[in-house]
Amino acid sequence: MQADAERWNGRYDGKLTGDPSMPKGLGGVRLERGRCLDVACGLGAQSLWAAQNGFDVVAVDASDVAITALNSAAVQLGIRDRIDSRVIDLDEGLPSDVGNSCSLVICQRFRDPDLYEQLVYMLEPGGVLVITVLSQVGLDGEGGEFHAPPGELVDAFRVFDVTIERHVELDGEATLVARRR
């Protein structure tokens, strides 16, 4: 984790959280308010959006610099009490105290196929997962090591107890929206 944290701390150093923004692919999806887990939240624009829209957010990232920026933005917006922000090592998995309790799980531009099953486990029945990863689809080459091969999200999530509501894969990104049965 130390190397990842240092890399991301360097990338986020001196940056501010942008405006709250809805996760890619979530527009028009029916959501029930409740707990939201934002995995690899970065500077937290989606965490802020979720908190502003009535969710109690658990935001996790390896970068303490990013978490500090998220906390500052949440204070300025008057929603700090709706966000439980944590610095965690995602290589060790997702926080166990959040399992089976989330009406929304967000994972934007972070890819770790080893966590896919845990992402579903975090959802309560009827809960929604929205995940966007870098993809090889639409690139001239194969992309780098962090780019998913074509169809990875659909292939991975179809074996879990979810209904895939939406899947889009183009221009170097893949987004999947799934609801736990």
Protein Blocks (a to p, Z undefined) as FASTA:
>chain_A
ZZmmmmmmmmmgopacddddddehkgopacdedddddehklnolmmmmmmmnopacdddd
fblklmmmmmmmmmmnopmmmpccddddfknopafklgopafbdcdehiacfklmmmmmm
mpcghiacddddddfehpablopfklccehklmmmmmmpccddfbdcdeehiacdddddZ
Z
